[in-house]
Amino acid sequence: MHLDPRPSRVAGRERLLTDLRARLSDVRGVSVVALCGLGGMGKTTAALEYAYRHLADYRIVWFFHAEQATDLLTQFHELAQLLGVPEGASPVSAVHAVLAAYPGRWLLVFDNVKDHAAARSWLPAKGSGHVLVTTQDGLWPREQAMEVSTLDAQTAAGFLLDRTMSTDAASAHAIAQELGLLPLALEQAAAFVETTGRSLAQYRELLRANHRALLERGAPSAHGKPVAATLSLALAELETDSPGSSVLLRIAAFLAPEDIPFRTLLPEDLALPDDGRDDEVLDQVRALCTEPLALDDAVAGLRRLSLIGPPSEVFSVHRLVQAVARDQIPPPQRDAWLRTATALVEHAVPEDARLRSTWPISRLLLPHAALVVDPRGHHLWRLASALGYSGDYATARTWSLTVAQAREDAFGPEHIETLDARHNLAYWTGEAGDSVTARDMFAQLLPISERLHGAEHAYTLIARQEFARLTGEAGDPATARDMFAELVPVRERVLGAEHTETLMSRHNLAYWTGAAGDATAARDMLVDLVPLRERTLGPEHPDTLAVRNSLAYWTGEAGDPATARDMLTELLPFSERILGPEHPETLAVLHNISYSTGMAGDAAAALAMMEGLVPFYERVLGSEHPYTRGARRNLAHWTRLADDR
C-alpha cells in the first residue's frame, strides 16, 4: 500500500463515494473512473477516502502524484520494484504487465492528471483492477467521467460550525454562500478561524472587506496552496494555452455565476458601439465572434480546466473563479472589461418584451443585467416587463421597483422617465395580486400626468384606464364600468375608434359591465369587439385571445354555459401555443372551462379539472394571489356539489 494520509474530515460526500463504488464495481476487467471538477472541489480528498474505506478489498493500492510526467515515472519505478520487476525494464510497461496477470484486485489512484489524452499511456488496460483519476480536465471521456460538484448549502454551513465549534448558523450559511460552497475555501476559512481565534461573524465581515487577501492566505495543512493560488495556477495555464478562453472568462467574471448565455451575448453578427475607449478589449471580444469556431474553442478551453460547468447554450462559473479572474485583470483595464460585459448584456436585451420568443432569454439575462446595467435605463425595465408578460408578475414587480427607485433618485418623482417607471411598477403590482395598492398608485399618478401632460395625453389616458380597471379589481365593478363608459368616447375621439388602446378600453367596459351585473350586455359588446380585434391585431394576438376568453365567459354567465365551454375548449390550444401551457392567461381559460363545464351540469368533471388546476396556480402565481384563492374557492364549490350528488 502506498497512500497519502487519510483526510481528517470528509463532509457531504457520502453519495459521491457510494456512486463511485458502484461505478468502479460495474465493469469486468479494468474499470476507470475520473473524478472531474474545479481545483479545490475536494476530488483528492474523496479519492483518498475511497481508498482507505476499501483497503480490505484490494491486494495492491498505490497513489500516484500525476501532475508531472517525470515524477510519475519515478513513482512507477517504485511500484515496479515492489512488484519484483527486474532492473532495466520499462517501469510503466512492466507494472502494466504484472497487473494484467495479477490474481487479486488492485487499485491505482492517479491524482491531478492534467490531460486525459496524455494520460492514456499511464493507465493499465488489462487485469482485474480499478483506476481512479482526479483531474480538472472537464473534457474527460463521458463514459469514465464523474463530476464532483460543490457541497450543498446545509452541509457547507454544518462543516464550518463543526470545525469552529460555533453556534452562529447565520454567519456560517452566509460565509458558505460567499465562498460558493467550495470545499477548499471552506476548509481554508475554518482554518483561519481556528488559528486566529476570530468568530464566524468576524470572518464574515473580513471576507466582505478583504475578500482577496483572505483567499490568498490561511491554506489548511492538508493542501499545499490556498484557494486563490490554486485557481490562479489554472488561470495562468489558460492564458498561455487558450487566450480566447481568458477573454471569455473575463467577460463572465463580471456577470452572475449561473446560466451565462454565452452564445446570445457573443453572436456572430455582434456589433457593439465603439467610443474609442475600449478598443483593445473590444478587439479581443470581436475575435471570439468573427473567427470561425473561436467561441467554441474558448468554451472548450474553460471546460478543459473545469473553470466552467458542463456547457449547453449556457454555462456556469464558480464565484471564486470569477473573483480571482477579476483580480488578475490589471487595474487600469478592469473598467474596460466591465463596460464591455455591460455592453454585451445590453445588446442582447430583446426589444419587444411582449413576444413569447423573447421570454426565455430575458429570464436568463435578468440576473446578469441586475449586476452590470444602469437601472435607470431601459434594459432592466424591458427585462422586467418581459418576465411580467411571461406570467412572472412577482419578479416583474420586484425589478420594476428597482427601476422606479433608481429613476426617482436620479431624475426626481415627476420626470417623464420616472413616471413611466412608476406606471410600470403600479401595473405589475396589480398583476401580482395587490389591486388595492396598484389602484392607489395610479390614483397618485393620474393627477400628475394631467398636470404635466394634459387630460388627453396618451400617458394620462393609460393612467385613467389602469385606475379604472384596478378599481374594479379592488372590488368596485360598478364604478369601474362607469369610469370606462366615460373613457371610451375620449379614446375614440383622440386615438380613433379602432386604435388598440381604444379597443382595450372597450374590452374593459364590457367586462366590468358584466361584473356589475349585466352579463347579456357584456356578451353583446364582446360579440362586436372580437372581429375588430382579429382584424386589427390578428387572430392569434394575446389581446385577441383575451377578448375571446371574455366573450366565452360572459356567454356562459348570460345563460349558455354549454356554448361557453365549447368556445373555451376551442380557444385553449391557441392560448397554450401562443402564451404557454402555464401562463396565467392560459390558466384562466382552463379555469373558465372547468366553471362552464360544471354550470353545464357536469360537476364531477369540473371538480377533476380544478383538482389538477389549483397546483398550477399555486406554483405559478403563489398561494395567496387572488386568482389562486379564486381557484381554491371553485374547487371547494365543485367538491360540495359533487359530494351532494
C-alpha positions as CSV (number, residue, x, y, z in Angstrom):
1,M,0.0,0.0,0.0
2,H,1.2,3.5,-0.8
3,L,-1.2,6.3,0.0
4,D,-1.1,9.9,1.2
5,P,-2.5,10.4,4.8
6,R,-6.2,9.8,5.2
7,P,-8.4,13.0,5.3
8,S,-9.3,14.0,8.8
9,R,-12.8,15.1,7.7
10,V,-14.9,14.3,4.7
11,A,-18.2,16.3,4.6
12,G,-21.1,15.8,2.3
13,R,-19.5,13.2,0.0
14,E,-21.4,10.0,1.1
15,R,-23.5,9.9,-2.1
16,L,-20.4,10.6,-4.2
17,L,-18.5,7.7,-2.5
18,T,-21.4,5.4,-2.9
19,D,-21.8,6.2,-6.6
20,L,-18.0,5.9,-7.1
21,R,-18.0,2.4,-5.6
22,A,-20.9,1.4,-7.8
23,R,-19.2,2.8,-11.0
24,L,-15.9,1.1,-10.2
25,S,-17.6,-2.3,-9.5
26,D,-19.8,-2.2,-12.5
27,V,-17.2,-3.2,-15.1
28,R,-15.4,-6.5,-15.5
29,G,-11.7,-6.1,-16.1
30,V,-10.1,-2.7,-15.7
31,S,-12.6,-0.1,-14.5
32,V,-11.6,3.6,-14.9
33,V,-13.4,6.5,-13.2
34,A,-12.2,10.1,-13.4
35,L,-13.3,12.5,-10.7
36,C,-13.6,15.8,-12.6
37,G,-14.0,19.2,-11.3
38,L,-12.6,22.6,-10.4
39,G,-9.5,22.9,-8.3
40,G,-10.5,23.0,-4.6
41,M,-13.6,20.8,-5.1
42,G,-12.3,18.0,-2.9
43,K,-11.5,15.4,-5.6
44,T,-8.3,14.3,-3.9
45,T,-10.0,14.1,-0.5
46,A,-12.7,11.9,-2.0
47,A,-10.3,9.6,-3.8
48,L,-8.2,9.1,-0.6
49,E,-11.3,8.5,1.5
50,Y,-12.5,5.9,-1.0
51,A,-9.1,4.1,-1.0
52,Y,-9.0,4.0,2.8
53,R,-12.6,2.8,3.1
54,H,-12.0,-0.1,0.7
55,L,-8.4,-1.1,1.6
56,A,-9.6,-4.6,2.5
57,D,-11.0,-5.1,-1.0
58,Y,-7.6,-4.7,-2.7
59,R,-4.3,-6.6,-2.6
60,I,-2.4,-3.6,-4.1
61,V,-3.3,0.1,-3.5
62,W,-1.0,2.8,-5.0
63,F,-1.4,6.6,-5.1
64,F,0.4,8.5,-7.8
65,H,1.0,12.2,-7.8
66,A,0.4,12.6,-11.6
67,E,0.8,16.3,-12.2
68,Q,4.3,16.0,-13.7
69,A,5.3,13.2,-16.1
70,T,8.8,12.9,-14.6
71,D,7.5,12.4,-11.1
72,L,5.0,9.9,-12.3
73,L,7.7,7.8,-14.0
74,T,9.7,7.8,-10.7
75,Q,6.6,6.5,-8.8
76,F,6.1,3.8,-11.4
77,H,9.7,2.7,-10.8
78,E,9.0,2.5,-7.1
79,L,5.9,0.3,-7.7
80,A,7.8,-1.8,-10.2
81,Q,10.5,-2.5,-7.5
82,L,7.8,-3.5,-5.0
83,L,6.3,-5.9,-7.6
84,G,9.6,-7.5,-8.3
85,V,10.2,-6.2,-11.8
86,P,13.8,-6.7,-12.9
87,E,16.0,-3.6,-13.2
88,G,16.3,-2.2,-16.7
89,A,12.7,-2.9,-17.7
90,S,10.4,-0.1,-18.6
91,P,8.6,0.6,-15.3
92,V,5.3,1.5,-16.8
93,S,5.1,-1.4,-19.3
94,A,6.4,-3.8,-16.6
95,V,3.9,-2.7,-14.0
96,H,1.1,-3.0,-16.5
97,A,2.2,-6.5,-17.4
98,V,2.3,-7.6,-13.8
99,L,-1.1,-6.1,-13.0
100,A,-2.6,-7.7,-16.1
101,A,-1.7,-11.2,-14.7
102,Y,-2.1,-10.4,-11.1
103,P,-4.6,-12.7,-9.4
104,G,-6.0,-10.3,-6.9
105,R,-7.9,-7.0,-7.1
106,W,-5.8,-3.8,-7.3
107,L,-6.4,0.0,-7.1
108,L,-4.3,2.7,-8.7
109,V,-5.1,6.3,-7.9
110,F,-3.7,9.0,-10.3
111,D,-4.1,12.4,-8.6
112,N,-4.3,15.7,-10.6
113,V,-4.0,14.3,-14.1
114,K,-3.7,17.3,-16.5
115,D,-4.8,15.8,-19.8
116,H,-6.9,12.8,-20.5
117,A,-5.2,12.1,-23.9
118,A,-1.7,12.2,-22.5
119,A,-2.7,10.0,-19.5
120,R,-3.8,7.0,-21.6
121,S,-0.3,5.5,-21.7
122,W,-0.1,5.6,-18.0
123,L,-3.3,3.8,-17.2
124,P,-3.3,0.0,-17.3
125,A,-5.7,-1.6,-19.8
126,K,-5.8,-5.2,-18.6
127,G,-6.3,-7.0,-15.4
128,S,-8.8,-7.2,-12.5
129,G,-8.3,-3.7,-11.1
130,H,-9.7,-0.3,-10.6
131,V,-8.2,3.0,-11.7
132,L,-9.3,6.2,-10.0
133,V,-8.3,9.5,-11.5
134,T,-8.7,13.0,-10.2
135,T,-8.5,15.8,-12.8
136,Q,-9.6,19.3,-13.6
137,D,-10.0,18.2,-17.2
138,G,-13.7,18.7,-17.9
139,L,-13.3,17.1,-21.3
140,W,-12.5,13.6,-19.9
141,P,-14.4,10.9,-21.9
142,R,-18.0,10.9,-20.6
143,E,-18.3,7.2,-20.0
144,Q,-15.4,7.5,-17.5
145,A,-16.1,10.9,-16.0
146,M,-17.8,11.6,-12.7
147,E,-18.4,15.3,-12.0
148,V,-17.6,16.5,-8.5
149,S,-19.7,19.5,-7.5
150,T,-19.8,21.9,-4.6
151,L,-21.3,20.9,-1.3
152,D,-24.9,21.6,-0.6
153,A,-25.6,24.7,1.5
154,Q,-26.6,22.9,4.6
155,T,-23.6,20.6,4.6
156,A,-21.2,23.5,3.9
157,A,-22.6,25.6,6.8
158,G,-22.6,22.5,9.1
159,F,-18.9,21.9,8.2
160,L,-18.0,25.4,9.3
161,L,-19.9,25.1,12.5
162,D,-18.4,21.7,13.4
163,R,-14.8,22.8,12.5
164,T,-15.0,26.0,14.5
165,M,-17.3,24.7,17.3
166,S,-19.5,27.7,16.7
167,T,-23.3,28.0,17.0
168,D,-23.6,31.0,14.7
169,A,-25.6,29.3,11.9
170,A,-26.5,32.6,10.2
171,S,-22.8,33.6,9.7
172,A,-21.9,30.0,8.7
173,H,-24.6,30.0,6.0
174,A,-23.5,33.5,4.7
175,I,-19.8,32.5,4.6
176,A,-20.6,29.3,2.8
177,Q,-22.6,31.1,0.1
178,E,-19.9,33.8,-0.3
179,L,-17.3,31.1,-0.8
180,G,-19.5,29.4,-3.3
181,L,-19.7,26.2,-1.3
182,L,-16.2,25.2,-2.5
183,P,-14.7,22.7,-0.1
184,L,-11.1,24.1,-0.2
185,A,-12.4,27.6,0.5
186,L,-14.5,26.3,3.4
187,E,-11.6,24.4,4.8
188,Q,-9.4,27.5,4.5
189,A,-12.0,29.7,6.2
190,A,-12.3,27.2,9.1
191,A,-8.5,27.0,9.5
192,F,-8.3,30.8,9.6
193,V,-10.9,31.0,12.3
194,E,-9.2,28.2,14.3
195,T,-5.8,29.7,14.1
196,T,-6.7,33.4,14.7
197,G,-9.5,33.0,17.3
198,R,-11.8,35.0,15.2
199,S,-15.6,34.3,15.3
200,L,-17.5,33.3,12.2
201,A,-19.3,36.7,12.3
202,Q,-15.9,38.5,12.3
203,Y,-14.6,36.3,9.5
204,R,-17.8,37.2,7.5
205,E,-17.0,40.9,7.9
206,L,-13.4,40.4,7.0
207,L,-14.4,38.4,3.9
208,R,-16.6,41.3,2.7
209,A,-13.9,43.9,3.3
210,N,-10.8,41.8,2.4
211,H,-12.0,39.1,0.0
212,R,-8.8,38.8,-2.0
213,A,-6.5,38.9,1.0
214,L,-8.3,36.1,2.8
215,L,-8.4,33.9,-0.3
216,E,-4.6,34.3,-0.6
217,R,-3.8,33.2,2.9
218,G,-4.6,30.6,5.5
219,A,-4.1,27.4,3.5
220,P,-5.2,24.4,5.5
221,S,-2.4,21.9,6.3
222,A,-4.0,19.2,4.1
223,H,-3.3,21.3,1.0
224,G,-0.2,22.9,-0.4
225,K,-1.8,26.1,-1.6
226,P,-4.6,28.4,-0.6
227,V,-7.7,28.7,-2.8
228,A,-6.5,31.8,-4.6
229,A,-3.2,30.2,-5.6
230,T,-5.0,27.0,-6.7
231,L,-7.3,29.0,-9.0
232,S,-4.5,31.4,-10.2
233,L,-2.5,28.5,-11.5
234,A,-5.4,27.3,-13.6
235,L,-5.9,30.8,-15.0
236,A,-2.3,31.2,-15.8
237,E,-2.3,28.0,-17.7
238,L,-5.5,29.2,-19.5
239,E,-3.8,32.5,-20.5
240,T,-0.9,30.6,-22.1
241,D,-2.8,27.7,-23.8
242,S,-6.1,29.4,-24.7
243,P,-6.1,33.2,-24.8
244,G,-9.6,33.2,-26.2
245,S,-10.8,31.3,-23.2
246,S,-9.2,34.0,-21.0
247,V,-11.2,36.6,-22.9
248,L,-14.4,34.7,-22.4
249,L,-13.7,34.2,-18.7
250,R,-13.0,37.9,-18.1
251,I,-16.4,38.7,-19.6
252,A,-18.1,36.0,-17.4
253,A,-16.2,37.3,-14.3
254,F,-18.4,40.4,-14.2
255,L,-21.7,38.6,-14.7
256,A,-23.8,36.4,-12.4
257,P,-22.2,33.0,-11.9
258,E,-25.1,30.8,-13.1
259,D,-26.5,30.3,-16.6
260,I,-24.4,32.7,-18.7
261,P,-26.0,32.6,-22.2
262,F,-22.6,33.0,-24.0
263,R,-23.9,32.4,-27.5
264,T,-26.5,35.1,-27.1
265,L,-24.0,37.5,-25.6
266,L,-21.4,36.8,-28.3
267,P,-23.3,36.3,-31.6
268,E,-21.5,36.0,-34.9
269,D,-23.0,39.3,-36.1
270,L,-22.0,41.2,-32.9
271,A,-22.0,45.0,-33.4
272,L,-21.2,47.0,-30.3
273,P,-21.0,50.8,-30.1
274,D,-17.4,52.0,-30.0
275,D,-16.4,55.3,-28.4
276,G,-12.7,54.6,-28.7
277,R,-12.1,54.0,-25.0
278,D,-12.0,50.2,-25.0
279,D,-10.6,49.3,-28.5
280,E,-8.1,46.8,-27.2
281,V,-10.7,44.9,-25.2
282,L,-13.3,45.1,-27.9
283,D,-10.9,43.7,-30.5
284,Q,-10.3,40.7,-28.3
285,V,-14.1,40.2,-27.8
286,R,-14.9,40.6,-31.5
287,A,-12.3,38.0,-32.4
288,L,-14.5,35.4,-30.5
289,C,-17.4,36.3,-32.7
290,T,-15.8,36.7,-36.1
291,E,-13.2,34.0,-36.2
292,P,-14.7,30.5,-37.1
293,L,-15.1,28.3,-34.1
294,A,-13.2,30.7,-31.8
295,L,-16.1,30.8,-29.3
296,D,-16.3,27.0,-29.3
297,D,-12.6,26.8,-28.7
298,A,-12.8,29.3,-25.9
299,V,-15.6,27.3,-24.2
300,A,-13.7,24.1,-24.6
301,G,-10.6,25.7,-23.1
302,L,-12.5,26.7,-20.0
303,R,-14.1,23.3,-19.7
304,R,-10.8,21.6,-20.0
305,L,-9.7,23.1,-16.7
306,S,-13.2,22.7,-15.2
307,L,-13.4,26.5,-14.8
308,I,-17.0,26.3,-16.1
309,G,-19.7,23.7,-15.6
310,P,-20.8,21.4,-18.5
311,P,-21.9,23.9,-21.3
312,S,-25.0,23.8,-23.4
313,E,-26.4,27.1,-24.6
314,V,-25.3,28.5,-21.2
315,F,-22.5,27.8,-18.7
316,S,-21.9,28.5,-15.1
317,V,-18.7,29.6,-13.4
318,H,-17.8,29.4,-9.7
319,R,-18.0,32.7,-7.9
320,L,-14.4,32.3,-6.6
321,V,-13.2,31.7,-10.1
322,Q,-14.9,35.0,-11.1
323,A,-13.3,36.8,-8.1
324,V,-9.8,35.6,-9.0
325,A,-10.3,36.3,-12.7
326,R,-11.3,39.9,-11.9
327,D,-8.4,40.3,-9.5
328,Q,-5.9,39.2,-12.2
329,I,-7.1,41.9,-14.7
330,P,-4.7,44.8,-14.4
331,P,-6.5,47.6,-12.5
332,P,-6.3,50.1,-15.4
333,Q,-8.2,47.6,-17.6
334,R,-10.9,46.4,-15.2
335,D,-13.3,49.2,-16.1
336,A,-12.9,48.5,-19.8
337,W,-13.8,44.8,-19.2
338,L,-16.8,45.8,-17.1
339,R,-18.0,48.2,-19.7
340,T,-17.7,45.6,-22.4
341,A,-19.6,43.0,-20.3
342,T,-22.3,45.6,-19.8
343,A,-22.5,46.4,-23.4
344,L,-22.8,42.7,-24.3
345,V,-25.7,42.3,-21.9
346,E,-27.4,45.4,-23.1
347,H,-27.0,44.4,-26.8
348,A,-28.7,41.1,-26.0
349,V,-31.8,42.5,-24.4
350,P,-34.8,41.9,-26.7
351,E,-36.6,45.0,-28.0
352,D,-40.2,43.6,-27.8
353,A,-41.0,42.3,-24.3
354,R,-44.4,41.0,-25.3
355,L,-43.1,38.4,-27.8
356,R,-43.1,34.9,-26.2
357,S,-39.9,34.1,-28.1
358,T,-38.1,36.7,-26.1
359,W,-39.2,35.4,-22.6
360,P,-36.7,32.6,-22.1
361,I,-33.6,34.7,-23.0
362,S,-35.0,37.6,-20.9
363,R,-35.2,35.4,-17.9
364,L,-31.6,34.3,-18.5
365,L,-30.3,37.8,-18.9
366,L,-32.0,39.4,-15.9
367,P,-29.6,38.3,-13.2
368,H,-26.7,39.4,-15.3
369,A,-28.3,42.7,-16.2
370,A,-29.1,43.3,-12.5
371,L,-25.3,43.3,-11.8
372,V,-24.0,45.4,-14.6
373,V,-26.6,47.6,-16.3
374,D,-27.7,51.0,-15.1
375,P,-31.2,50.5,-13.6
376,R,-32.2,54.0,-14.8
377,G,-32.0,52.9,-18.4
378,H,-34.4,50.9,-20.5
379,H,-32.7,47.5,-20.4
380,L,-33.6,46.3,-17.0
381,W,-37.1,47.9,-17.5
382,R,-37.6,45.8,-20.6
383,L,-36.4,42.6,-19.0
384,A,-38.7,43.1,-16.0
385,S,-41.6,43.7,-18.4
386,A,-40.8,40.5,-20.4
387,L,-40.9,38.4,-17.3
388,G,-44.2,40.1,-16.4
389,Y,-45.7,39.3,-19.8
390,S,-44.5,35.8,-19.4
391,G,-46.6,35.5,-16.3
392,D,-44.0,36.0,-13.6
393,Y,-45.7,39.0,-12.1
394,A,-43.9,39.0,-8.8
395,T,-40.4,39.2,-10.4
396,A,-41.6,41.9,-12.7
397,R,-42.9,43.9,-9.8
398,T,-39.6,43.5,-7.9
399,W,-37.4,44.8,-10.7
400,S,-39.8,47.5,-11.7
401,L,-39.5,48.8,-8.2
402,T,-35.7,48.8,-8.6
403,V,-36.0,50.8,-11.8
404,A,-38.6,53.2,-10.4
405,Q,-36.5,54.0,-7.3
406,A,-33.3,54.5,-9.3
407,R,-35.1,56.9,-11.7
408,E,-36.7,58.8,-8.9
409,D,-33.4,59.2,-7.1
410,A,-31.7,60.4,-10.3
411,F,-34.4,62.4,-12.0
412,G,-37.0,63.3,-9.4
413,P,-40.5,62.0,-8.8
414,E,-42.2,63.8,-11.8
415,H,-39.7,63.3,-14.6
416,I,-41.1,61.6,-17.6
417,E,-38.8,58.6,-17.2
418,T,-39.7,58.3,-13.5
419,L,-43.4,58.4,-14.2
420,D,-43.0,55.8,-16.9
421,A,-41.3,53.5,-14.4
422,R,-43.9,54.2,-11.6
423,H,-46.6,53.3,-14.1
424,N,-44.9,50.0,-14.9
425,L,-44.5,49.3,-11.2
426,A,-48.1,50.0,-10.5
427,Y,-49.2,47.8,-13.3
428,W,-47.2,44.8,-12.2
429,T,-48.1,45.4,-8.6
430,G,-51.7,44.8,-9.7
431,E,-50.9,41.8,-11.8
432,A,-49.0,40.3,-8.8
433,G,-52.3,40.4,-6.9
434,D,-52.3,43.6,-4.9
435,S,-55.0,45.5,-6.8
436,V,-55.7,47.9,-3.9
437,T,-52.1,49.2,-3.7
438,A,-51.9,49.3,-7.5
439,R,-55.2,51.3,-7.7
440,D,-53.9,53.8,-5.2
441,M,-50.6,54.1,-7.1
442,F,-52.5,55.0,-10.3
443,A,-54.6,57.4,-8.3
444,Q,-51.4,59.3,-7.4
445,L,-50.1,59.1,-11.0
446,L,-53.2,60.4,-12.7
447,P,-53.3,64.0,-11.4
448,I,-49.6,64.3,-12.0
449,S,-50.0,63.2,-15.6
450,E,-53.0,65.5,-16.1
451,R,-51.0,68.5,-14.8
452,L,-47.8,67.8,-16.7
453,H,-49.2,66.5,-20.0
454,G,-52.8,67.4,-20.2
455,A,-56.1,65.4,-19.7
456,E,-56.0,63.8,-23.1
457,H,-52.3,62.9,-23.4
458,A,-51.5,59.2,-24.1
459,Y,-49.9,58.7,-20.6
460,T,-52.9,60.3,-18.9
461,L,-55.4,58.1,-20.8
462,I,-53.4,55.0,-19.9
463,A,-53.3,56.0,-16.3
464,R,-57.1,56.5,-16.4
465,Q,-57.6,53.1,-17.9
466,E,-55.5,51.3,-15.3
467,F,-57.0,53.3,-12.5
468,A,-60.5,52.3,-13.7
469,R,-59.5,48.6,-14.2
470,L,-57.9,48.3,-10.8
471,T,-60.9,50.0,-9.2
472,G,-62.9,47.0,-10.5
473,E,-60.2,44.5,-9.4
474,A,-60.3,46.1,-6.0
475,G,-63.9,45.2,-5.6
476,D,-66.0,48.1,-7.2
477,P,-67.1,46.8,-10.6
478,A,-69.9,49.4,-11.0
479,T,-67.6,52.3,-10.6
480,A,-65.1,50.7,-12.9
481,R,-67.9,50.3,-15.5
482,D,-68.8,54.0,-15.2
483,M,-65.2,55.1,-15.5
484,F,-64.7,53.1,-18.7
485,A,-68.0,54.4,-20.1
486,E,-66.5,57.9,-19.8
487,L,-63.1,56.9,-21.1
488,V,-64.1,55.0,-24.3
489,P,-65.5,58.1,-26.1
490,V,-62.5,60.1,-25.2
491,R,-60.2,57.5,-26.6
492,E,-62.3,57.1,-29.7
493,R,-62.0,60.8,-30.3
494,V,-58.3,61.2,-29.5
495,L,-56.9,57.9,-30.9
496,G,-59.6,56.6,-33.2
497,A,-62.3,54.0,-32.9
498,E,-60.1,51.1,-33.9
499,H,-56.9,52.0,-32.1
500,T,-55.6,49.2,-30.0
501,E,-55.9,51.2,-26.7
502,T,-59.4,52.2,-27.6
503,L,-60.3,48.6,-28.1
504,M,-58.7,47.7,-24.8
505,S,-60.9,50.2,-23.1
506,R,-64.0,48.8,-24.9
507,H,-63.0,45.3,-23.7
508,N,-62.8,46.6,-20.1
509,L,-66.1,48.4,-20.4
510,A,-67.7,45.1,-21.5
511,Y,-66.0,43.1,-18.8
512,W,-67.0,45.4,-15.9
513,T,-70.5,45.8,-17.3
514,G,-70.8,42.1,-16.8
515,A,-69.1,42.1,-13.4
516,A,-71.5,44.8,-12.3
517,G,-74.5,42.5,-13.1
518,D,-75.4,42.7,-16.8
519,A,-73.9,39.6,-18.4
520,T,-76.1,39.9,-21.5
521,A,-74.9,43.4,-22.3
522,A,-71.3,42.3,-21.7
523,R,-71.7,39.4,-24.1
524,D,-73.2,41.6,-26.8
525,M,-70.4,44.2,-26.5
526,L,-67.8,41.5,-26.9
527,V,-69.5,39.9,-29.9
528,D,-68.9,43.1,-31.7
529,L,-65.4,43.5,-30.4
530,V,-63.9,40.1,-31.3
531,P,-63.9,40.7,-35.1
532,L,-62.3,44.1,-34.6
533,R,-59.5,42.6,-32.5
534,E,-59.0,39.9,-35.1
535,R,-58.8,42.4,-37.9
536,T,-56.6,44.9,-36.2
537,L,-54.2,42.7,-34.3
538,G,-54.7,39.3,-35.9
539,P,-56.5,36.2,-34.6
540,E,-53.6,34.9,-32.5
541,H,-52.5,38.1,-30.7
542,P,-52.7,37.8,-26.9
543,D,-55.2,40.7,-26.7
544,T,-57.5,38.9,-29.2
545,L,-57.3,35.7,-27.2
546,A,-58.2,37.7,-24.1
547,V,-61.3,39.1,-25.8
548,R,-62.4,35.6,-26.9
549,N,-61.9,34.3,-23.4
550,S,-64.1,37.1,-22.0
551,L,-66.8,36.6,-24.7
552,A,-67.0,32.9,-23.8
553,Y,-67.2,33.6,-20.1
554,W,-70.0,36.1,-20.4
555,T,-71.8,33.9,-22.9
556,G,-71.9,31.3,-20.1
557,E,-72.9,33.9,-17.5
558,A,-75.7,35.1,-19.8
559,G,-77.3,31.6,-19.7
560,D,-75.5,29.3,-22.2
561,P,-72.7,27.5,-20.3
562,A,-72.5,24.7,-22.8
563,T,-71.7,27.1,-25.6
564,A,-69.2,28.8,-23.4
565,R,-67.5,25.6,-22.6
566,D,-67.2,24.7,-26.3
567,M,-65.9,28.2,-27.2
568,L,-63.2,28.0,-24.4
569,T,-62.3,24.4,-25.4
570,E,-61.6,25.8,-28.9
571,L,-59.6,28.7,-27.5
572,L,-57.4,26.6,-25.2
573,P,-54.9,25.2,-27.8
574,F,-54.3,28.7,-29.1
575,S,-53.5,30.0,-25.7
576,E,-51.3,27.1,-24.9
577,R,-49.3,27.5,-28.1
578,I,-49.1,31.3,-28.1
579,L,-48.6,32.1,-24.4
580,G,-47.6,28.7,-23.0
581,P,-49.4,26.0,-21.1
582,E,-48.7,27.5,-17.6
583,H,-49.2,31.2,-18.5
584,P,-51.8,32.9,-16.2
585,E,-54.0,33.7,-19.2
586,T,-54.0,30.0,-20.2
587,L,-54.8,29.0,-16.6
588,A,-57.7,31.5,-16.8
589,V,-59.0,29.7,-19.9
590,L,-58.7,26.3,-18.1
591,H,-60.4,27.8,-15.1
592,N,-63.3,29.0,-17.2
593,I,-63.6,25.7,-19.0
594,S,-64.0,24.0,-15.6
595,Y,-66.5,26.5,-14.4
596,S,-68.6,26.4,-17.6
597,T,-68.4,22.5,-17.6
598,G,-69.8,22.5,-14.1
599,M,-72.5,25.1,-14.9
600,A,-73.5,22.9,-17.9
601,G,-74.3,20.1,-15.5
602,D,-71.1,18.0,-15.1
603,A,-69.9,18.8,-11.5
604,A,-67.6,15.8,-11.4
605,A,-65.7,16.8,-14.5
606,A,-65.5,20.4,-13.2
607,L,-64.1,19.1,-9.9
608,A,-61.5,16.9,-11.7
609,M,-60.3,19.8,-13.7
610,M,-60.0,22.1,-10.7
611,E,-58.1,19.5,-8.7
612,G,-55.5,19.5,-11.5
613,L,-55.5,23.2,-11.9
614,V,-55.1,24.5,-8.4
615,P,-51.5,23.3,-8.0
616,F,-50.6,25.1,-11.2
617,Y,-52.0,28.4,-9.8
618,E,-50.1,27.9,-6.6
619,R,-46.8,27.3,-8.4
620,V,-47.2,30.0,-11.0
621,L,-48.8,32.8,-9.0
622,G,-48.3,31.8,-5.4
623,S,-50.8,30.5,-2.9
624,E,-52.1,33.9,-1.9
625,H,-52.7,35.5,-5.3
626,P,-56.4,36.4,-5.8
627,Y,-56.6,34.1,-8.8
628,T,-55.2,31.2,-6.8
629,R,-57.7,31.9,-4.0
630,G,-60.5,32.0,-6.5
631,A,-59.4,28.7,-7.9
632,R,-59.5,27.2,-4.5
633,R,-62.9,28.6,-3.9
634,N,-64.2,27.0,-7.1
635,L,-62.5,23.7,-6.1
636,A,-64.4,23.8,-2.8
637,H,-67.6,24.7,-4.6
638,W,-67.5,21.8,-7.1
639,T,-66.3,19.4,-4.3
640,R,-69.5,20.2,-2.3
641,L,-71.7,19.8,-5.4
642,A,-70.1,16.5,-6.4
643,D,-70.5,15.2,-2.8
644,D,-74.2,16.2,-2.7
645,R,-74.8,14.1,-5.8
